């Protein structure tokens, strides 16, 4: 559903427009670079960034967030493009969008509840390192003049916001681009510019239907890629939403964002673009520049297309050093410095999860794989913690009765340990199992409780179970009625 609320569009016009201009410029080198990664022409990435940014501005659930072609998605397209060609990429992009819309309606964004803060810290810190590493090839091509421009650009983006009156009115990255371009023109500096990255398109994107056979064989080819792209795209989008929520102290509609990403990818596929998702780096540039509404996202997409189609000659004046300086600023802004400063104060398990995510992301350049690994390790730590918190207190009430008082969460992991708490060889007539402070979670633990009862009764001992809460009582009654 298109969002046309005035508050979401026109409550911050000047700042949003200026921020959108900055982001539009920053999208150009990345869109071209991601096209190269996927093995397609630069216009595929540029068209994708335009289509996705403009579409998500209307259909997205998180204002001021930037979506476009991304590196994580491009990496997944390499084999598809190499083996089957560009038309299959367009079809896969459309199918990716359809899957994401379905996922949005089924509210898969709720799974983000299983992503711990440690995983988020690892994700953003790894991303910050990747953003910085991505600037190294460009830095390696520079001479002393280039390094001076980068240093000057960093000074501008960090010092300009502190200037009285004007500092808060104009985004410092935009000032960085304008000033460094003027300095390069004034001194006729011989250095790489944005136009050196590749050939820009000469026309606006046009509607097209992928020229592929529409049959089951085609579906077998594109479906595995589409599922992977949809999953990675939604995961990165939800992580970006979390970060933008924290920066802006506002909340986005996650399920609507999932559907919006799907619509955007469908539009991209039909307009000759590749699949994309939310971009953390550009989103941080946007909100750090003061953007808060959908207008900034729309301006970024439209300005990107206008630049590369109508004003591409202007790009020859923008030195790459300016964009490198901005992206270095983004890298340092993205890092969660609290997780670094308070590393020694955080629990060892939390630090381990964060480090694992960082290491896997840096080793594979796959943000989704890093997050998945972090979630699994967090789950293992959580299960181990619950298992260790199961406690049993045993006391002999009289010569014929022993009472076992159980506390904690009894589920499949702790069930085996639960069985070992009982002494089946003791010569007593009655056993009381008190579960007032325990909870029975699953079939495994119900079966184990039933086994304990049967074991005692086979030895001639009467068993009484006390204190089942309503949920545990219902579960046991349904699975093993005789266990009570």
Protein Blocks (a to p, Z undefined) as FASTA:
>chain_A
ZZfbfklmmmmmmmmmmmmmmmmmmmmmmmmmmmmmnopafklmmmmmmmmmmmmmmmmc
behiacdddfklmmmmmmmmmmnojklmmmmmmmmmmmmmmmmmnopmmmmmmpcfklmm
mmmmmmmmmmmmmmmmmmmmpcfklmmmmmmmmmmmmmmmmpghjlmmpcfklmmmmmmm
mmmmmnopacddfklnoccdfbdcddddddddddfklmmmmmmmmmmmmmmmmmmmmmmm
mmmmmmnopacdfklmmmmmmmmmmmmmmnopacddddfklmmmmmmnopabfklmmmmm
mmmmmmmmmmmmmmmmmcfklmmmmmmmmmmmmpcfklmmmmmmpcfklmmmmmmmmmmm
mmnopaklmmmmmmmmmmmmmmmmmmmmpccddddfblmbccdddedjddfklmmmmmmm
pcfkbccfbdcddfklgccfblmlmmmmmmmmmmmmmnopacddehiafklmmmmmmmmm
mlZZ
